[in-house]
């Protein structure tokens, strides 16, 4: 890549930010432009610096990650926000997606998953930890009645492959569709679940 992807990391724990710095430092195409210790600081830095991707924890003092995501997206609808948290509860997952997060990684993820997820978001794709994608699969399976905008058969197949940890290219190969079509289906899935109440 000729241009670095500018990243803002937001976490209230010094040791976590230090670990994230170490992960990003070895990636030549990723540039850490700033850090924030809470949601309040995240909103201010996102507004001032306009990072390409924001890596955001959810549980923080002064302003939670969810509040910060909503506020950042109100002033910049194109903001690409990747949640990085230890919380995998349904209510947190769906709230983050509804708020506008394009990705959701758990802190148990491998060190390489973070740079990969940042690149996905930068390209306009989503990135979900396999256990989070499984939650969406379960939600899809237990919908009481199909809504008009419910997932298509192909989108259900895409979601199941996401739950197995496959990325867009591998999903495309499995379903014999282009990577671009797979990305389109993933966007539709997230768009649907961003409206789940």
DOLOGU-702572 format. One record per residue: x, y, z negated of N, C-alpha, C, CB in turn; residue number from 1; residue in one letter. Coordinates in pm, whole numbers, padded with zeros to 5 digits, always signed. Glycine has a CB too. Layout:
// residues N
nX / nY / nZ / caX / caY / caZ / cX / cY / cZ / cbX / cbY / cbZ / drendo / guti
X / Y / Z / X / Y / Z / X / Y / Z / X / Y / Z / NUM / A
...
// end
This chain:
// residues 197
nX / nY / nZ / caX / caY / caZ / cX / cY / cZ / cbX / cbY / cbZ / drendo / guti
+00084 / -00119 / +00000 / +00000 / +00000 / +00000 / +00087 / +00123 / +00000 / -00095 / +00001 / -00121 / 1 / X
+00051 / +00223 / +00078 / +00133 / +00343 / +00086 / +00102 / +00438 / -00029 / +00111 / +00413 / +00218 / 2 / X
-00017 / +00430 / -00086 / -00058 / +00521 / -00191 / -00087 / +00442 / -00318 / -00180 / +00604 / -00149 / 3 / X
-00043 / +00494 / -00431 / -00068 / +00426 / -00558 / -00214 / +00443 / -00599 / +00025 / +00481 / -00668 / 4 / X
-00264 / +00343 / -00669 / -00399 / +00350 / -00728 / -00382 / +00413 / -00865 / -00468 / +00206 / -00736 / 5 / X
-00447 / +00528 / -00884 / -00433 / +00605 / -01008 / -00530 / +00552 / -01113 / -00457 / +00756 / -00982 / 6 / X
-00475 / +00511 / -01229 / -00554 / +00442 / -01331 / -00555 / +00520 / -01463 / -00500 / +00301 / -01354 / 7 / X
-00673 / +00528 / -01523 / -00690 / +00582 / -01658 / -00729 / +00464 / -01746 / -00800 / +00697 / -01663 / 8 / X
-00657 / +00443 / -01858 / -00696 / +00337 / -01951 / -00754 / +00398 / -02077 / -00575 / +00246 / -01985 / 9 / X
-00861 / +00334 / -02128 / -00932 / +00387 / -02244 / -00952 / +00275 / -02345 / -01069 / +00448 / -02202 / 10 / X
-00887 / +00288 / -02460 / -00901 / +00190 / -02568 / -00856 / +00256 / -02697 / -00818 / +00059 / -02539 / 11 / X
-00925 / +00229 / -02806 / -00891 / +00294 / -02932 / -00777 / +00226 / -03008 / -01012 / +00299 / -03020 / 12 / X
-00729 / +00111 / -02959 / -00620 / +00041 / -03026 / -00487 / +00067 / -02954 / -00649 / -00111 / -03032 / 13 / X
-00390 / +00120 / -03029 / -00258 / +00151 / -02972 / -00194 / +00028 / -02909 / -00166 / +00207 / -03081 / 14 / X
-00204 / -00086 / -02977 / -00138 / -00208 / -02928 / -00199 / -00255 / -02796 / -00148 / -00319 / -03033 / 15 / X
-00330 / -00237 / -02780 / -00394 / -00276 / -02654 / -00348 / -00184 / -02542 / -00549 / -00272 / -02668 / 16 / X
-00345 / -00054 / -02568 / -00298 / +00039 / -02465 / -00152 / +00010 / -02428 / -00312 / +00186 / -02512 / 17 / X
-00072 / -00025 / -02527 / +00068 / -00060 / -02500 / +00077 / -00183 / -02410 / +00144 / -00085 / -02632 / 18 / X
-00007 / -00283 / -02437 / -00010 / -00403 / -02354 / -00056 / -00372 / -02212 / -00103 / -00508 / -02416 / 19 / X
-00157 / -00287 / -02199 / -00205 / -00248 / -02066 / -00098 / -00172 / -01989 / -00332 / -00163 / -02077 / 20 / X
-00026 / -00084 / -02060 / +00085 / -00011 / -01996 / +00187 / -00109 / -01940 / +00154 / +00086 / -02097 / 21 / X
+00222 / -00212 / -02020 / +00321 / -00310 / -01978 / +00274 / -00386 / -01855 / +00351 / -00408 / -02092 / 22 / X
+00146 / -00422 / -01850 / +00091 / -00494 / -01735 / +00096 / -00407 / -01610 / -00054 / -00540 / -01763 / 23 / X
+00057 / -00281 / -01624 / +00052 / -00191 / -01507 / +00192 / -00150 / -01459 / -00029 / -00066 / -01541 / 24 / X
+00285 / -00141 / -01552 / +00420 / -00095 / -01519 / +00489 / -00181 / -01413 / +00505 / -00092 / -01645 / 25 / X
+00459 / -00310 / -01411 / +00526 / -00400 / -01317 / +00454 / -00411 / -01182 / +00539 / -00538 / -01378 / 26 / X
+00345 / -00336 / -01167 / +00269 / -00338 / -01042 / +00301 / -00212 / -00962 / +00116 / -00348 / -01069 / 27 / X
+00377 / -00223 / -00852 / +00423 / -00104 / -00781 / +00311 / -00019 / -00720 / +00516 / -00145 / -00672 / 28 / X
+00194 / -00079 / -00696 / +00086 / -00003 / -00634 / -00010 / +00058 / -00736 / +00008 / -00092 / -00539 / 29 / X
+00017 / +00035 / -00866 / -00071 / +00091 / -00970 / +00005 / +00195 / -01050 / -00123 / -00021 / -01063 / 30 / X
-00058 / +00311 / -01069 / +00005 / +00421 / -01142 / -00083 / +00461 / -01260 / +00030 / +00544 / -01048 / 31 / X
-00030 / +00445 / -01380 / -00102 / +00488 / -01500 / -00088 / +00639 / -01512 / -00048 / +00415 / -01628 / 32 / X
-00200 / +00711 / -01493 / -00192 / +00858 / -01496 / -00227 / +00916 / -01632 / -00284 / +00916 / -01391 / 33 / X
-00302 / +00840 / -01714 / -00339 / +00891 / -01846 / -00399 / +00780 / -01931 / -00439 / +01008 / -01833 / 34 / X
-00406 / +00810 / -02062 / -00469 / +00719 / -02157 / -00565 / +00801 / -02243 / -00361 / +00647 / -02246 / 35 / X
-00667 / +00734 / -02294 / -00761 / +00797 / -02385 / -00788 / +00701 / -02501 / -00895 / +00836 / -02313 / 36 / X
-00809 / +00758 / -02620 / -00828 / +00676 / -02741 / -00975 / +00657 / -02777 / -00755 / +00739 / -02857 / 37 / X
-01064 / +00730 / -02710 / -01207 / +00715 / -02738 / -01288 / +00766 / -02619 / -01246 / +00791 / -02868 / 38 / X
-01419 / +00746 / -02627 / -01506 / +00784 / -02516 / -01509 / +00932 / -02486 / -01643 / +00738 / -02543 / 39 / X
-01499 / +01012 / -02591 / -01499 / +01158 / -02576 / -01380 / +01202 / -02491 / -01496 / +01228 / -02714 / 40 / X
-01263 / +01152 / -02527 / -01140 / +01183 / -02454 / -01146 / +01126 / -02312 / -01016 / +01128 / -02529 / 41 / X
-01206 / +01009 / -02298 / -01218 / +00946 / -02166 / -01298 / +01033 / -02070 / -01284 / +00808 / -02178 / 42 / X
-01410 / +01087 / -02117 / -01495 / +01172 / -02033 / -01417 / +01295 / -01987 / -01622 / +01214 / -02110 / 43 / X
-01347 / +01358 / -02080 / -01270 / +01479 / -02047 / -01159 / +01448 / -01946 / -01210 / +01541 / -02175 / 44 / X
-01085 / +01340 / -01969 / -00974 / +01307 / -01878 / -01025 / +01259 / -01742 / -00885 / +01199 / -01940 / 45 / X
-01134 / +01186 / -01741 / -01191 / +01141 / -01613 / -01234 / +01261 / -01530 / -01311 / +01047 / -01636 / 46 / X
-01294 / +01359 / -01596 / -01339 / +01480 / -01527 / -01221 / +01561 / -01474 / -01424 / +01567 / -01621 / 47 / X
-01117 / +01575 / -01555 / -01003 / +01659 / -01518 / -00912 / +01592 / -01415 / -00922 / +01694 / -01641 / 48 / X
-00889 / +01460 / -01427 / -00788 / +01393 / -01346 / -00845 / +01314 / -01227 / -00710 / +01300 / -01432 / 49 / X
-00975 / +01283 / -01231 / -01040 / +01206 / -01125 / -00958 / +01082 / -01085 / -01062 / +01295 / -01002 / 50 / X
-00939 / +00989 / -01181 / -00863 / +00867 / -01151 / -00936 / +00780 / -01048 / -00838 / +00786 / -01279 / 51 / X
-00861 / +00695 / -00980 / -00921 / +00602 / -00884 / -01001 / +00494 / -00957 / -00813 / +00538 / -00795 / 52 / X
-00946 / +00445 / -01067 / -01012 / +00340 / -01146 / -00994 / +00372 / -01294 / -00954 / +00198 / -01111 / 53 / X
-01101 / +00351 / -01371 / -01097 / +00370 / -01516 / -01116 / +00233 / -01581 / -01208 / +00472 / -01564 / 54 / X
-01023 / +00195 / -01668 / -01032 / +00070 / -01743 / -01080 / +00108 / -01883 / -00893 / -00009 / -01747 / 55 / X
-01202 / +00062 / -01921 / -01271 / +00114 / -02039 / -01311 / +00005 / -02138 / -01393 / +00189 / -01997 / 56 / X
-01272 / +00026 / -02264 / -01323 / -00059 / -02372 / -01465 / -00013 / -02404 / -01230 / -00051 / -02500 / 57 / X
-01542 / -00095 / -02472 / -01680 / -00057 / -02505 / -01696 / -00002 / -02646 / -01772 / -00176 / -02488 / 58 / X
-01629 / -00063 / -02744 / -01648 / -00023 / -02883 / -01536 / +00072 / -02925 / -01651 / -00147 / -02977 / 59 / X
-01570 / +00200 / -02935 / -01471 / +00302 / -02971 / -01535 / +00408 / -03060 / -01410 / +00367 / -02844 / 60 / X
-01453 / +00481 / -03135 / -01508 / +00588 / -03219 / -01550 / +00710 / -03136 / -01404 / +00630 / -03325 / 61 / X
-01622 / +00799 / -03201 / -01671 / +00926 / -03145 / -01772 / +00908 / -03033 / -01555 / +01007 / -03094 / 62 / X
-01739 / +00833 / -02932 / -01833 / +00806 / -02822 / -01801 / +00667 / -02770 / -01822 / +00916 / -02707 / 63 / X
-01902 / +00582 / -02763 / -01879 / +00444 / -02719 / -01846 / +00440 / -02571 / -02003 / +00357 / -02748 / 64 / X
-01795 / +00325 / -02528 / -01766 / +00306 / -02386 / -01891 / +00319 / -02301 / -01702 / +00171 / -02364 / 65 / X
-02004 / +00265 / -02351 / -02129 / +00275 / -02275 / -02171 / +00420 / -02255 / -02240 / +00198 / -02347 / 66 / X
-02162 / +00499 / -02361 / -02197 / +00642 / -02350 / -02102 / +00711 / -02253 / -02193 / +00711 / -02489 / 67 / X
-01973 / +00679 / -02263 / -01874 / +00741 / -02175 / -01899 / +00703 / -02029 / -01731 / +00700 / -02217 / 68 / X
-01931 / +00576 / -02004 / -01958 / +00532 / -01867 / -02074 / +00612 / -01809 / -01991 / +00380 / -01862 / 69 / X
-02183 / +00622 / -01886 / -02300 / +00696 / -01838 / -02266 / +00842 / -01809 / -02414 / +00690 / -01942 / 70 / X
-02191 / +00904 / -01899 / -02158 / +01046 / -01882 / -02064 / +01068 / -01763 / -02093 / +01100 / -02010 / 71 / X
-01967 / +00981 / -01748 / -01874 / +00992 / -01634 / -01949 / +00974 / -01503 / -01760 / +00888 / -01645 / 72 / X
-02039 / +00875 / -01498 / -02114 / +00848 / -01375 / -02214 / +00960 / -01342 / -02187 / +00715 / -01387 / 73 / X
-02261 / +01033 / -01444 / -02352 / +01144 / -01418 / -02282 / +01256 / -01341 / -02408 / +01199 / -01550 / 74 / X
-02155 / +01279 / -01374 / -02082 / +01387 / -01306 / -02006 / +01337 / -01184 / -01986 / +01453 / -01403 / 75 / X
-01982 / +01205 / -01177 / -01912 / +01147 / -01062 / -01971 / +01009 / -01033 / -01759 / +01138 / -01089 / 76 / X
-02070 / +01007 / -00946 / -02140 / +00882 / -00915 / -02049 / +00780 / -00848 / -02259 / +00909 / -00826 / 77 / X
-01935 / +00824 / -00794 / -01842 / +00735 / -00726 / -01736 / +00676 / -00820 / -01773 / +00808 / -00614 / 78 / X
-01741 / +00713 / -00947 / -01639 / +00664 / -01042 / -01639 / +00512 / -01046 / -01665 / +00721 / -01184 / 79 / X
-01520 / +00455 / -01040 / -01504 / +00309 / -01044 / -01456 / +00270 / -01182 / -01404 / +00259 / -00933 / 80 / X
-01545 / +00207 / -01258 / -01516 / +00177 / -01398 / -01515 / +00027 / -01420 / -01621 / +00244 / -01492 / 81 / X
-01405 / -00020 / -01478 / -01386 / -00160 / -01512 / -01391 / -00173 / -01664 / -01252 / -00215 / -01455 / 82 / X
-01490 / -00245 / -01714 / -01498 / -00270 / -01859 / -01397 / -00379 / -01892 / -01644 / -00312 / -01902 / 83 / X
-01317 / -00354 / -01997 / -01224 / -00453 / -02049 / -01250 / -00461 / -02199 / -01073 / -00416 / -02018 / 84 / X
-01315 / -00568 / -02242 / -01360 / -00576 / -02379 / -01355 / -00720 / -02429 / -01500 / -00520 / -02393 / 85 / X
-01376 / -00737 / -02558 / -01384 / -00872 / -02614 / -01529 / -00915 / -02632 / -01310 / -00880 / -02749 / 86 / X
-01623 / -00828 / -02597 / -01765 / -00857 / -02616 / -01828 / -00916 / -02491 / -01840 / -00731 / -02656 / 87 / X
-01887 / -01036 / -02506 / -01950 / -01103 / -02392 / -02100 / -01124 / -02414 / -01883 / -01237 / -02366 / 88 / X
-02157 / -01056 / -02515 / -02299 / -01072 / -02543 / -02381 / -01016 / -02427 / -02338 / -01001 / -02676 / 89 / X
-02493 / -01083 / -02399 / -02579 / -01042 / -02287 / -02613 / -00894 / -02290 / -02707 / -01123 / -02288 / 90 / X
-02651 / -00844 / -02409 / -02695 / -00704 / -02416 / -02582 / -00608 / -02377 / -02744 / -00672 / -02558 / 91 / X
-02458 / -00641 / -02413 / -02345 / -00555 / -02379 / -02316 / -00563 / -02229 / -02218 / -00595 / -02459 / 92 / X
-02320 / -00685 / -02175 / -02292 / -00705 / -02033 / -02392 / -00628 / -01947 / -02297 / -00855 / -01998 / 93 / X
-02522 / -00651 / -01973 / -02624 / -00586 / -01891 / -02625 / -00435 / -01912 / -02761 / -00644 / -01922 / 94 / X
-02600 / -00390 / -02035 / -02595 / -00245 / -02061 / -02481 / -00180 / -01984 / -02579 / -00218 / -02213 / 95 / X
-02366 / -00246 / -01979 / -02251 / -00189 / -01907 / -02279 / -00183 / -01757 / -02123 / -00273 / -01933 / 96 / X
-02338 / -00288 / -01703 / -02370 / -00290 / -01560 / -02477 / -00186 / -01528 / -02418 / -00431 / -01516 / 97 / X
-02579 / -00177 / -01616 / -02683 / -00075 / -01597 / -02624 / +00066 / -01602 / -02793 / -00089 / -01703 / 98 / X
-02524 / +00084 / -01686 / -02463 / +00216 / -01701 / -02377 / +00255 / -01582 / -02379 / +00221 / -01826 / 99 / X
-02338 / +00157 / -01500 / -02262 / +00189 / -01380 / -02125 / +00126 / -01369 / -02246 / +00333 / -01372 / 100 / X
-02091 / +00035 / -01460 / -01962 / -00035 / -01448 / -01966 / -00127 / -01327 / -01930 / -00116 / -01578 / 101 / X
-01857 / -00128 / -01250 / -01848 / -00215 / -01132 / -01776 / -00345 / -01162 / -01776 / -00142 / -01020 / 102 / X
-01714 / -00352 / -01277 / -01642 / -00473 / -01315 / -01651 / -00496 / -01463 / -01496 / -00465 / -01272 / 103 / X
-01633 / -00622 / -01505 / -01643 / -00658 / -01646 / -01545 / -00772 / -01671 / -01789 / -00698 / -01685 / 104 / X
-01436 / -00740 / -01740 / -01336 / -00840 / -01776 / -01332 / -00856 / -01927 / -01195 / -00800 / -01722 / 105 / X
-01302 / -00975 / -01971 / -01284 / -01000 / -02114 / -01135 / -00990 / -02146 / -01341 / -01139 / -02155 / 106 / X
-01104 / -00950 / -02269 / -00965 / -00934 / -02309 / -00891 / -01067 / -02314 / -00956 / -00866 / -02444 / 107 / X
-00963 / -01177 / -02305 / -00898 / -01308 / -02298 / -00847 / -01338 / -02157 / -00995 / -01417 / -02342 / 108 / X
-00876 / -01251 / -02060 / -00832 / -01270 / -01922 / -00680 / -01273 / -01913 / -00888 / -01160 / -01830 / 109 / X
-00629 / -01334 / -01808 / -00483 / -01339 / -01790 / -00432 / -01202 / -01749 / -00444 / -01446 / -01683 / 110 / X
-00302 / -01182 / -01767 / -00241 / -01054 / -01734 / -00258 / -01019 / -01586 / -00094 / -01054 / -01771 / 111 / X
-00261 / -01118 / -01499 / -00273 / -01091 / -01355 / -00416 / -01055 / -01314 / -00226 / -01212 / -01274 / 112 / X
-00514 / -01098 / -01393 / -00653 / -01068 / -01359 / -00682 / -00917 / -01363 / -00748 / -01141 / -01453 / 113 / X
-00617 / -00846 / -01453 / -00642 / -00702 / -01464 / -00598 / -00626 / -01338 / -00568 / -00645 / -01586 / 114 / X
-00473 / -00640 / -01291 / -00436 / -00571 / -01168 / -00523 / -00611 / -01049 / -00290 / -00598 / -01135 / 115 / X
-00557 / -00740 / -01041 / -00643 / -00786 / -00932 / -00779 / -00719 / -00937 / -00659 / -00938 / -00937 / 116 / X
-00835 / -00708 / -01058 / -00967 / -00645 / -01075 / -00960 / -00496 / -01041 / -01018 / -00663 / -01219 / 117 / X
-00852 / -00430 / -01081 / -00836 / -00287 / -01050 / -00833 / -00268 / -00898 / -00706 / -00231 / -01114 / 118 / X
-00759 / -00353 / -00829 / -00753 / -00343 / -00682 / -00890 / -00367 / -00618 / -00650 / -00443 / -00626 / 119 / X
-00964 / -00464 / -00672 / -01099 / -00492 / -00621 / -01187 / -00368 / -00633 / -01164 / -00611 / -00697 / 120 / X
-01188 / -00308 / -00750 / -01271 / -00189 / -00771 / -01227 / -00076 / -00680 / -01266 / -00144 / -00916 / 121 / X
-01096 / -00059 / -00663 / -01045 / +00047 / -00576 / -01096 / +00030 / -00433 / -00891 / +00048 / -00578 / 122 / X
-01108 / -00095 / -00390 / -01158 / -00123 / -00254 / -01310 / -00115 / -00246 / -01112 / -00261 / -00209 / 123 / X
-01375 / -00083 / -00358 / -01520 / -00072 / -00358 / -01590 / -00202 / -00387 / -01566 / -00019 / -00227 / 124 / X
-01515 / -00303 / -00430 / -01573 / -00433 / -00463 / -01596 / -00439 / -00613 / -01480 / -00550 / -00417 / 125 / X
-01667 / -00541 / -00657 / -01687 / -00561 / -00800 / -01596 / -00672 / -00847 / -01835 / -00592 / -00832 / 126 / X
-01582 / -00681 / -00978 / -01500 / -00788 / -01035 / -01562 / -00829 / -01167 / -01350 / -00743 / -01054 / 127 / X
-01603 / -00955 / -01176 / -01664 / -01006 / -01298 / -01587 / -01126 / -01349 / -01812 / -01043 / -01274 / 128 / X
-01563 / -01128 / -01479 / -01505 / -01246 / -01542 / -01601 / -01362 / -01516 / -01481 / -01224 / -01697 / 129 / X
-01549 / -01482 / -01489 / -01639 / -01596 / -01459 / -01749 / -01619 / -01563 / -01557 / -01721 / -01447 / 130 / X
-01719 / -01599 / -01692 / -01823 / -01621 / -01793 / -01933 / -01516 / -01783 / -01762 / -01619 / -01935 / 131 / X
-01897 / -01397 / -01737 / -01998 / -01291 / -01718 / -02083 / -01324 / -01597 / -01930 / -01151 / -01702 / 132 / X
-02020 / -01371 / -01491 / -02097 / -01412 / -01372 / -02192 / -01527 / -01408 / -02000 / -01455 / -01257 / 133 / X
-02148 / -01618 / -01497 / -02236 / -01728 / -01540 / -02359 / -01674 / -01612 / -02160 / -01825 / -01632 / 134 / X
-02342 / -01568 / -01690 / -02458 / -01507 / -01757 / -02560 / -01459 / -01654 / -02412 / -01388 / -01846 / 135 / X
-02510 / -01399 / -01546 / -02601 / -01354 / -01441 / -02669 / -01473 / -01374 / -02524 / -01270 / -01336 / 136 / X
-02593 / -01582 / -01355 / -02652 / -01704 / -01296 / -02765 / -01754 / -01386 / -02544 / -01815 / -01277 / 137 / X
-02740 / -01761 / -01517 / -02842 / -01808 / -01611 / -02963 / -01716 / -01610 / -02784 / -01818 / -01754 / 138 / X
-02938 / -01588 / -01605 / -03048 / -01492 / -01600 / -03131 / -01515 / -01474 / -02995 / -01346 / -01605 / 139 / X
-03062 / -01536 / -01364 / -03129 / -01562 / -01236 / -03211 / -01690 / -01245 / -03026 / -01572 / -01122 / 140 / X
-03156 / -01794 / -01308 / -03224 / -01924 / -01315 / -03349 / -01919 / -01401 / -03129 / -02029 / -01370 / 141 / X
-03350 / -01829 / -01501 / -03463 / -01826 / -01593 / -03556 / -01707 / -01571 / -03413 / -01824 / -01733 / 142 / X
-03544 / -01641 / -01456 / -03640 / -01536 / -01423 / -03779 / -01599 / -01422 / -03607 / -01468 / -01284 / 143 / X
-03876 / -01544 / -01495 / -04008 / -01605 / -01499 / -04078 / -01610 / -01365 / -04093 / -01533 / -01596 / 144 / X
-04064 / -01507 / -01286 / -04124 / -01508 / -01152 / -04039 / -01423 / -01061 / -04271 / -01456 / -01154 / 145 / X
-04021 / -01463 / -00937 / -03934 / -01388 / -00849 / -03991 / -01250 / -00819 / -03910 / -01463 / -00721 / 146 / X
-03909 / -01149 / -00841 / -03948 / -01012 / -00808 / -03921 / -00988 / -00660 / -03871 / -00907 / -00896 / 147 / X
-03982 / -00885 / -00603 / -03959 / -00859 / -00460 / -03811 / -00837 / -00428 / -04040 / -00738 / -00416 / 148 / X
-03739 / -00781 / -00524 / -03597 / -00753 / -00498 / -03507 / -00857 / -00565 / -03560 / -00613 / -00547 / 149 / X
-03561 / -00975 / -00596 / -03481 / -01080 / -00658 / -03374 / -01127 / -00559 / -03571 / -01200 / -00702 / 150 / X
-03280 / -01205 / -00611 / -03169 / -01252 / -00528 / -03217 / -01343 / -00416 / -03067 / -01324 / -00614 / 151 / X
-03153 / -01329 / -00302 / -03180 / -01420 / -00191 / -03110 / -01553 / -00220 / -03131 / -01359 / -00054 / 152 / X
-03140 / -01652 / -00140 / -03076 / -01783 / -00158 / -02924 / -01771 / -00145 / -03131 / -01885 / -00055 / 153 / X
-02878 / -01693 / -00047 / -02734 / -01674 / -00027 / -02672 / -01602 / -00147 / -02707 / -01594 / +00102 / 154 / X
-02742 / -01500 / -00199 / -02689 / -01427 / -00314 / -02680 / -01517 / -00437 / -02776 / -01305 / -00345 / 155 / X
-02776 / -01608 / -00453 / -02768 / -01706 / -00564 / -02644 / -01795 / -00547 / -02896 / -01793 / -00570 / 156 / X
-02616 / -01836 / -00422 / -02497 / -01917 / -00396 / -02370 / -01836 / -00426 / -02495 / -01967 / -00249 / 157 / X
-02370 / -01709 / -00384 / -02255 / -01622 / -00410 / -02234 / -01607 / -00561 / -02276 / -01482 / -00345 / 158 / X
-02341 / -01584 / -00634 / -02332 / -01567 / -00779 / -02277 / -01692 / -00846 / -02470 / -01533 / -00837 / 159 / X
-02319 / -01809 / -00802 / -02268 / -01935 / -00859 / -02119 / -01950 / -00831 / -02345 / -02056 / -00801 / 160 / X
-02075 / -01909 / -00713 / -01931 / -01916 / -00682 / -01853 / -01813 / -00763 / -01907 / -01893 / -00531 / 161 / X
-01913 / -01697 / -00787 / -01849 / -01598 / -00874 / -01831 / -01655 / -01014 / -01932 / -01466 / -00879 / 162 / X
-01933 / -01729 / -01060 / -01928 / -01789 / -01194 / -01817 / -01892 / -01205 / -02062 / -01853 / -01228 / 163 / X
-01778 / -01950 / -01090 / -01666 / -02044 / -01089 / -01532 / -01972 / -01078 / -01681 / -02143 / -00974 / 164 / X
-01536 / -01839 / -01070 / -01414 / -01760 / -01067 / -01362 / -01728 / -00928 / -01309 / -01830 / -01142 / 165 / X
-01440 / -01758 / -00825 / -01394 / -01732 / -00688 / -01405 / -01583 / -00653 / -01476 / -01815 / -00587 / 166 / X
-01309 / -01536 / -00577 / -01308 / -01398 / -00529 / -01378 / -01393 / -00394 / -01162 / -01342 / -00518 / 167 / X
-01399 / -01272 / -00344 / -01478 / -01253 / -00221 / -01428 / -01336 / -00103 / -01477 / -01107 / -00182 / 168 / X
-01298 / -01339 / -00082 / -01244 / -01412 / +00032 / -01275 / -01562 / +00021 / -01092 / -01391 / +00042 / 169 / X
-01256 / -01617 / -00099 / -01283 / -01760 / -00121 / -01433 / -01788 / -00111 / -01229 / -01805 / -00258 / 170 / X
-01514 / -01695 / -00159 / -01660 / -01710 / -00148 / -01699 / -01715 / -00001 / -01734 / -01593 / -00220 / 171 / X
-01642 / -01624 / +00078 / -01670 / -01620 / +00221 / -01633 / -01752 / +00288 / -01594 / -01506 / +00288 / 172 / X
-01516 / -01805 / +00253 / -01471 / -01932 / +00311 / -01567 / -02046 / +00274 / -01329 / -01965 / +00263 / 173 / X
-01605 / -02051 / +00146 / -01696 / -02157 / +00098 / -01831 / -02154 / +00169 / -01717 / -02144 / -00052 / 174 / X
-01882 / -02031 / +00194 / -02017 / -02017 / +00251 / -02015 / -01995 / +00402 / -02090 / -01903 / +00183 / 175 / X
-01893 / -01997 / +00457 / -01878 / -01975 / +00602 / -01934 / -01839 / +00646 / -01948 / -02087 / +00679 / 176 / X
-01902 / -01737 / +00565 / -01938 / -01599 / +00598 / -01812 / -01515 / +00587 / -02052 / -01544 / +00504 / 177 / X
-01814 / -01395 / +00641 / -01695 / -01310 / +00634 / -01675 / -01257 / +00492 / -01706 / -01192 / +00734 / 178 / X
-01553 / -01217 / +00462 / -01525 / -01158 / +00331 / -01609 / -01032 / +00312 / -01373 / -01124 / +00316 / 179 / X
-01627 / -00957 / +00419 / -01708 / -00834 / +00412 / -01853 / -00866 / +00375 / -01702 / -00759 / +00545 / 180 / X
-01909 / -00973 / +00433 / -02046 / -01014 / +00400 / -02053 / -01061 / +00255 / -02094 / -01127 / +00495 / 181 / X
-01953 / -01134 / +00210 / -01949 / -01178 / +00070 / -01948 / -01057 / -00023 / -01824 / -01268 / +00043 / 182 / X
-01867 / -00956 / +00010 / -01859 / -00834 / -00069 / -01995 / -00763 / -00073 / -01751 / -00739 / -00012 / 183 / X
-02065 / -00762 / +00041 / -02198 / -00701 / +00050 / -02294 / -00771 / -00045 / -02251 / -00707 / +00196 / 184 / X
-02291 / -00906 / -00047 / -02379 / -00981 / -00136 / -02346 / -00954 / -00283 / -02369 / -01132 / -00107 / 185 / X
-02217 / -00947 / -00316 / -02175 / -00918 / -00454 / -02227 / -00781 / -00496 / -02020 / -00925 / -00467 / 186 / X
-02218 / -00683 / -00407 / -02270 / -00548 / -00437 / -02420 / -00552 / -00460 / -02237 / -00451 / -00323 / 187 / X
-02492 / -00628 / -00378 / -02637 / -00640 / -00397 / -02671 / -00701 / -00533 / -02699 / -00725 / -00286 / 188 / X
-02593 / -00802 / -00572 / -02616 / -00869 / -00700 / -02600 / -00768 / -00814 / -02519 / -00988 / -00719 / 189 / X
-02489 / -00694 / -00812 / -02466 / -00597 / -00919 / -02571 / -00487 / -00916 / -02327 / -00536 / -00907 / 190 / X
-02611 / -00446 / -00797 / -02713 / -00343 / -00784 / -02844 / -00390 / -00846 / -02733 / -00306 / -00636 / 191 / X
-02881 / -00515 / -00822 / -03004 / -00569 / -00881 / -02995 / -00570 / -01032 / -03031 / -00710 / -00829 / 192 / X
-02881 / -00620 / -01084 / -02870 / -00631 / -01229 / -02846 / -00497 / -01297 / -02759 / -00726 / -01264 / 193 / X
-02810 / -00396 / -01222 / -02799 / -00263 / -01283 / -02939 / -00208 / -01311 / -02720 / -00166 / -01191 / 194 / X
-03042 / -00271 / -01255 / -03179 / -00225 / -01280 / -03253 / -00315 / -01378 / -03257 / -00218 / -01149 / 195 / X
-03185 / -00421 / -01429 / -03251 / -00512 / -01523 / -03273 / -00440 / -01655 / -03166 / -00641 / -01544 / 196 / X
-03394 / -00444 / -01704 / -03425 / -00379 / -01832 / -03439 / -00483 / -01942 / -03554 / -00294 / -01822 / 197 / X
// end
